[in-house]
């Protein structure tokens, strides 16, 4: 059974029987999982796997077996570990209670989130190519900690079962089988996505056994920007929860019953002080969201029972000012309620699609506030520190579920228009007769582009040197005489703005009859805000959907005063593009001693279908080509 675990940036507590290896290093002969579900929802999970070593690297990476678990909610053990040698011998390391090797139980490696996760490990020792490693494991319980006292192994949505089973792998699998034995009255829902799996059901008294099997599973070749494997490869979802509305009501009740959002006197006092000069409803929401985002440190430290789906109470969060996404969301809900708003916690899945079968496909917690017009507005204090948005548009086209008293259906965050995330570079330059270019370059940005540009100030002791480096990346011979910029900490007052006074000796070729130069304004300064330029465009097609960081608009402009008047211009622009995927337009004008050029690039969303790649690719290549293409002017 899977998790509702609110903790970014990574997912924890999943069973690992080997590290990820390349397809040619090992082959899984069979991978079998049998789940017996009790009426309470408690699950007994029996795993059985046989792996054949195909290379020395595969041998090295399988010389230990690890199982991750949370001791507050799960029990795990190795029941059998056998090495079948390629010479016909068999080394039995573990068999039932008999063991010839030590099982190590230790604190699991962690980063940013320290919730007491542990690992059990068996040292297999030396393996040779052709050896086969057989392992049986047993686990009972759940994969995150609970607040209930009655049984730490019973799942939070008591009496229900759900799981997400990948029928894909980074290594070849000859046969994978997944079986669930559950009470028939539980009314199991299941669906296979992105492929086919042989499915059988068998009644056994008052129980039903569901078996899913797939042969000859081959790893796919990953593509740059490809969506998560669970979004494009074969997977199985199972759930006894009747619908998403039931899950929504459960999530609402479990946090209300715990008292996650009860404000303290100190919290109310802080809210009153923050909203003393608030202008309107949206201003109040913005002030509270960004206060939580900027004043609560992201770090997951174990606070005892309760790490997982339940949001810690407001008193703890307000006092400690430290936690993960669920703690930030919980504190914001409490502060919004203290201000008189109706606010609730919500669940989402960063990095993967949430499908219609109500399995718990969540790894991130956010919140919603109900506006006076009755509409709900999403807020994410985890992803918007120093970001002008209230909900990060890096999370657009992403499923979410609100925890409401009357229930809510699964929803998807809307596409954010590229105009909300513009980066504008405007150059006003002059080319002297000796080829020196002088002038100003002004960079402005909004939304996610603003956040990308503004990161130049983060963790920098010398802002001027960091800003100068952005120019030197594209033109190492440039001399930056002066830099003016908005205050990084005043990000809510206005979009970021940076202005350079520059001089670039020998930038242009100037003779009596012609001038040749590349417009500096089109050379993609601050490409850190243009993640689309990092795509490899060597391949003309993609097999799978892909994603960029965010929708965006790029506006590049330069007006150049020339050393002479010219009548001819040897320069051409790419054909315009304008469709659902994006837009590309480049225009220029020569007027005597003035040359002006404008380039517009729009990418309309975050996720794209594979058949949109040719347009996306062409837009990227057009922008790259314009960044290096010289303008030749003459008479």
N, C-alpha and C positions, 0 to 999 in steps of 0.2 A: 504494500500500500504506500502511496506517495505522500507528499507533504503539502501543507499550506505553510510555507516558511517565509517570513518576511525578512530577508536579509540579502542585501546586495553588498559587494559586487559579485559574489559567487554563491553557488548552491552547495550545501553541505549535506552530510548524512546519507549519501547514496552508497549502495553496496558496490564495492570494487573488488573484482577477483583478479585483476591484473592491470597494469598500467596500459595506456593507449599505445599501441604499436602499429607500425605500417603493415599493410596487408600481406606483404611477402615474408613477414617475420614469424607469423604463427597462423594456425588454422584451428577453429573451434569445431570439433567433431560433432558435439551436441551441447546444447544449453537448455536445461530443463528447469522450470519453476512450478512448484505445486503449492497452492494456497488453500488452507482450510480456514473458513470464516465462521466464527462463533456468532450467536445471536446478538451479543453485545457489540459486535464489530471488531473484536479482537481477532487478529489474524496470525496464523502459524504458517510460516513461509519456509519451504524446503527447496534449496537450490542444488543442482547437480550439473557439473560442467566437466568436459574433457577437452583439453587443448593439446594440439600437436605442435612441437617446436619445428620451425622451418628454416631458421637461420641462427647464427651465433647471437645476434642482437635479441632475437626472440627468447633465446635461452637466458640471456642476462636479465632481460626485463621481466621474466617470470620466475626468477629464483627466490622471490618472496610472494606471499599471497596476503592481501590486506582486506579487512572488512571495516568500514566506517560505521559507527553507531553512536546514539545518544543514550547514555546510561540512565537518564531520567525517564526514558520512555520506551526503551527497547532492550531486549536481551538477544545476544547472538553467540553462536558457538560454531566451531569446526567439528563436523562429525566424521569426516573421512578426508584424508589427504594421501594420495598414492602416486608415486612416479612409476610409470610403466616404461622401462628402459627399452631402447631400440634393439638390445641384444636378447630380449625376451625375459629378463629379470624384472622383479617387481619390488620396489621399496615402499613399504607401508609406514608412513610417518604418523598418521593418526587413524585410529579405527575405534569408533565408539569412545569409551572411556580410556582405552589404551592409547598411549602416545609415546613415541620415541623421539619427539622433538618438543621444544618449549613453545608455548603459545604466549606471545608477548602482548600485553594490554597496556596501552600508554596514551598519553594526551596527544590528540591528533594535531598535526601542524595547522596553524591558523594565521590569518591575516585580517586585521581590522575587526573581526568578529570572534570573540573568545567566550564561547558558551558552554565549555566543558565537554565538547565533542571528543570522542576517543576512537582509537583504532585497535583492532586485534590483528596480529600478524603471525604468520607461520613462516619460518625460514626453510625453504625447500632445498636450497643448496645448489650444487652444480648440476646443470642440465646439458645434454648433448642434442645436436640436431637429430630429429627423429623420435626423441623421447616424448611421451605423452603424460600430461599432468592432469590427474583426476581430483576433483574437490567436491565435497558435499558440505553444505552449510545449513544451519537452522536459525531462524530469527522469529521472535514473537514480539508483538508490540507495534509501536508506531515510530515514525521517524522525526518527531520533534517533541519537545517537552510540553507537559500539560499542567494545568492548575488544579485539576480535580484530584481529590484525595482517595477515591474509592479504588481505583486501579490505574496505575500509570501506563498500563499496556492497552487500555481501551481508547480508541480514537475519539477525538473531541466531538465529532458529530455522531454521537453514540448510536450504535445499531446500524451504521452504514459502512459501506465499503466503496473504495474507488482506487483506481490505479491507472498509470500511464505506462504502457509497455512498448519500448522501441523494438520493432522488427527490422532494425537496420544495425549496422556495425562498422567499425573501422577495420575489421578483419573478416576474412571469409568464415561463414558458419554453414556447416553442412545441414544441420537441423536445429531449429529452435522450437520449443514447446512451452506453452504457458497454460496452466490449468487452475481453475478456481472452483472450489466446492463450497456452495453457499445454500442457505435455506431458500426454497423455491419462493416463499412468500416475500422475499426481499426484492423481487422483481428487478433483476439485474438488467441494466441497459448497457449495450456495448456497440461499438462501431470501429471499423478499420478504415484508416485514412491513408491515402497516397499509395495504394497497392492492394494486393490480395493476400489473405491468410485463410488457410483451411480451418473451418469452424465446425465443431460438433457440440451438441448438448445431449446429456443423458440424465434422465430422472432416476434417482435412487431414494425411494421412499419420499420423505418430505424435503429432500434436498435435490439440487440440480448441479451437475458437474459440467462446466463449460471448458472446452479445450480448444486451444488455438495453436496451429502449427504452420511453420513455413520452412521450406527447404532451400538450400543453395542461395543463401544470402551473400551477396557480393558488395563490397564497399564501393561507393561512388567516388568519382574524382571531384573533390571540392573546387568551387569556383570563388574567385575574389568577390566579396560582398554578398555571397549566397546567404539566403535566409537560414535559420536554424535547421539542423537535420530533422528535428521533429516536425518541421513545417513542410519539408519536401520529400522525406522518405517515409517508408511504411511504419505505421504505429497503430497501436490498439488502445482505445479508451474504454474503461469500464466504470460504472457507477450505479449504486442503488439509490442515490438521491433522486427524487422524482423530477426535479427541474432546478433551474438557476434561482428561481424565486425562493424555493425552500432553503437553498444555500445562503441567499441574501438575508433571510429572516434569522437563520441560525447565527450568522456572523454578527448581526445587530444585537441579538440577545446575549450572546456569549460575552461581549464586551460591556454591555449595559449591566448585566448581572454581576460582573466583576467590579464595576464602578470605575472603569478606565478613564472616564471624562469628568469626574466630579471635581469642580474647581476648589482651590484653597483660597483663603483670605489673601495670601501674598500674590497668588496668580491674578485674582480679580483686581487687586491694586495695580499690578503691572499693566494689565489690559486697559484700565481706566487712564493710566498715565500715557500709554502709547497712542490712544485714540483721542487725546485731549483736543488736538487740532485737526482731526480727520475731516475731510471736506464732504464726503458722501459715502454711500454704501460700498462702492468698489474701492475707494481709497482706504476704508477701514479694513476690508478683506486683504488688500495688498500690504498694508502696514503689518498686520499680524502674520501673514504668510512669510514675508521676508524677515521679520524678526526671528521667527522660529528657524528659518533656513540659515540665517547668518549667526545665530547665537547658540545653537545646539550642535555640539561637535558630533561627527559621525564616528562612532566607535562602539562595538558591541561587547559589553562586559557582562559576564554572567551575573544575574541578580537573583539566582535561585530558581525555584520552580516558576515556569511561565514563559521561558524563552520559546518562541514559536509563533502561533497564530494570535495569542491574546495580547492586546495592547496594554502596556504597563500603565499604572494610574498616573494622573496628572501631577500629583504631589511629588512622586519620584522623578518624573521627567523634568518638572520645573526646577526642582532642587539640584539635580545632578547635571542638567544641561548636557547630557551625553546619552547616545543611544543609536539605534539603527533606524531604518525607514519607518517601522511601526511606531517607534517612540516619538519621532518627529511628527508623524501624522496624528498620533494620539494627543500630543500636546497642542497641536493646532486646533483639533476638534474642540478640546476643552477651552481654549482661549476664545474661539469663535462663539461657543455657547455662552461664555461669560460676558461676551459683548452683545448678546441677545439674538444671535443667528441660530438657525437650525443647521446643524452640521453633523456629518456622520463619517465613519471610516469606510474605506473602500479597498478592494483588492485588485491587483493587476499583474500582468506577466511581462516583465521587461525582457525582450529578446526572442520571444516565441509567440505564436498564435494561440489563442484560446478557442477551442472548438465547442460545438453545441452540447456534446455529452458532458454533464456537469461533474467531471472529475476535477480535482483541485489543481488546476494549472496556474498556480500563483507563486510568485517569488518576491513581490513588492507590495508595500502598503502605502496608500495615499489617502486623501480625504476629499469630501465634497461639501459644498455649502449651498443652501437653498437661497436664491435671490428673492427679492420682493415680488418679482413677476412669476414666481413659482418654479423657475428653471434651476437645475442643478449645475453648479460650476465646479470643475475639477481643480484641485490644488495639490501641488507636490512639493513640500518644503525640503525634500531630500535632494531633488535635482535642480533647484533654482538658487542656491547660494551665488550671489553676484551675477544673477541672470535676470533680465528685465521682465521675463515672463512669470506668470503664476503657475503655469503648467508647462513643463518642458516640451517643446515641439519635437525634441528627439524621441518622444514617446507617441508621436502621432501614428494613426493606423494600428492602435494597440488595444486589445480587449481589456475590459474592466468590469467589476461587479461592485455595486454600492451595497452596503449593509443598511437596509432601511427597515423600519418597523413593519411595513406592509409588504415588503419584498420588492425586488427589482429584477429585471431580466438582464442578461449579459449585453453589454454595449461596447461600442468601439469608438475610440477617440478620433475626432475628425481630422481631415487633412488641413494643415495650416498653409495658407496661401504664401507663395514664395516672396511676395512683397512684404510679408511680416518679418522676413529674415534677409534683408538686403545687405550687401556690402557695396559701397560706392567709393570709387577711387577717381579723383578729379585732379588732373595735372595741368598747370598753367606754366608753360615753359618757353624759353627763348634759346635759339641756336645762334651762336656767334660765328663770325667768319673763320675763326680758327678751329671750329668744330666743338667748342665747349657748350654744354647745355646747362642752363641755370633756370631756376624757377621754384615753384611750390607744388607739393603733392599733398592732397588732403584725403584722408581716409575716414569715412563714417560708416557705421553699421548699426543694425537693429536686430532684436530677437536672438536667435542662436548664433547668427554671424557676429553680433555684438559680443556675445559671450566668448566666441573663439578669438576675436581680436583682443578683447580685454584680458585674456589670459597671458598676454605678453607682460603684464605687470605682476603676475603671480610669482612669488618666491624669487623675486629679483632684487638684489641689493642696489643695483644701478639701473634705473628705468631708462635713462637716456641711451646707455650702451645697448640695452635690450631692444629698444625701438630702432636704433641705428642699424642693428643687425638685420632687421627686416628689409631694409633697403640694400644692404651689402650682399644679401643672399642672391639678389637678381642682378646687381651691378657692383661688383667688388671695388671698382675704381671710384665710386661715388664719394663725395665729401658732403657730409651733413653739417651744415652751419648752425642750424637751430631746429629744435623740436618743441612744439606746443601741443598740449593735450588736455582733455577733460580729466577731472579727478577720478581715479579708479573707484574710490569708495562712494562716489556720488552717482552710482549707476542708475538709481531710480529717477533722478532729476532729468536726465537727458541721455540720448544714445552717445556712445563713445565717438570721439572726434580727435584725430591726430593730424597735425599739419607739419610738414617738413619743408625747410628751406635747403635746397640742394645745389650742388655744383658737380658736374661730371666732365672733366677734361677729355678731349679727343673722343667725344661720344659720337659725333656725326662726321661723315666724310663730306667736306665742302670744297668745291672747286668753282671756277668762274662760271661753269655751265650747269652744274648740278649740285644737289644736296641729297645725301642718303643717310637714313637713320631709322631706328626701330622706336616707335612711340613708347616712352617709358611708362605711360599710364596703362598700357596694355600688357605689361610684363608680369602681371599677377603678383604684385606686392601683397603681402599678407595672405599668401596661399593657404595658411593655416585655417582660414575661414572658407576655403573652397575644397572640401574633401573630395569632390567629384574628380578633381585633377589627379588624384592618387590612383585612380582606376587604371589597370592595364588594358589598353584598347587594341592590343595586337590581335585578339580573336574577334571575328566578326559576329559570332553568335554565342549565346549562353543557353545552357540546357535548363537552368533553374531560375526562379525568381531571385531578385537581389535587392539590396537596400543601400541607400546612402545615409549619411548622418541625419539629414534633415532636408526639407524643401528649402530652396534659396533663390535669391535674385542677385546677380552680379552686374553692376553697372560700371563700365570702364570708359573714361573720357579723357581726352587730351586736346588742348588748343595750343598750337606751337607757332611762335613768331619766327619766321625764317630770315636768313641773312640777305636774301635777295628775293625779288619777285619771280614767280615761275608760272608757266602756262600749262605744262604737261606734268602728268602724274602717272608713273608706272606702278600701279598698285591695284589689286582686285580683292574683293571680299568674298567669303563663302556665301552660297545661296541661303536665303532665309529659311528658318524652320519655325513652325508654329503649330503644335498639336497638343494632345492631352499629356504627352510625356514632358515636353518642355518647349523652350523658345530660344532661337538664336537669330540675332539681327546685328549686322555691322554696316555702318554708313560713314562716309568721309566726304570732305569738301575742301577744295583748294581755291583760295581767293587771294591771288597775288602773293604777298609774303606771309600769308596765314594758312596753316593746314590744321583742320579739325577732324577728329575721328571719335566715334562713339561705338561701343560694343555692348550689347545686351545679351545676357545669358540667364535663362530661367529654367529651373528644374522643379517640377510642379508637386512632387510628393517625396515621401521617404522610401516607400516600398514600390518596386516595379515588377511587372511580369517579364518573363524571359523574352517575349516578343517585342518588348519596348527597348531592349538593349541596342539595336541598331541606331535608333534615334538618339538615345542617351550617349552612345559612343560617338556619334557624329558631332554632337554638341561639344563634347569634351575635346575632340580632336580639333574642331574649329577654333576653340579658345586657345588651345596649346599652339596651334599654327600661327595665330595672330600675335602671340607673344614673342615670336622670333622672326616674323616676316618684315623685311625692310621696306620702307617707303622710298622710292626714287623719284625725285622732282627735277625737272629740267625745262629748258626752253626749246 
